[in-house]
Amino acid sequence: MIDINIIRTNRKLVEDNLKKKYQEEKLPVLDEIIELDKKVRELKINGDSLRQERNKTSDEIGLLYREKKKVIHLTFLLQYI
């Protein structure tokens, strides 16, 4: 099995090796591998950005929740003043 990094960085070398081994019918598969790899990397980037947004929103919700608790506590104390 060929490492995907080798295919990404040395496509010409992989193509030449396939031709040397008389496996030229696998060349279209190489193109498909490169396209699928590109899609996978794009989806991973998209997933990472969505995860980052979720974490940021979660932090904001936590901050608002803590502030609300402080306000509720202060209003409770003000009732007795």
Secondary structure as GFF3:
##gff-version 3
##sequence-region A 1 81
A	DSSP	alpha_helix	4	9	.	.	.	ID=ss1
A	DSSP	alpha_helix	11	20	.	.	.	ID=ss2
A	DSSP	three_ten_helix	24	26	.	.	.	ID=ss3
A	DSSP	alpha_helix	27	79	.	.	.	ID=ss4
###
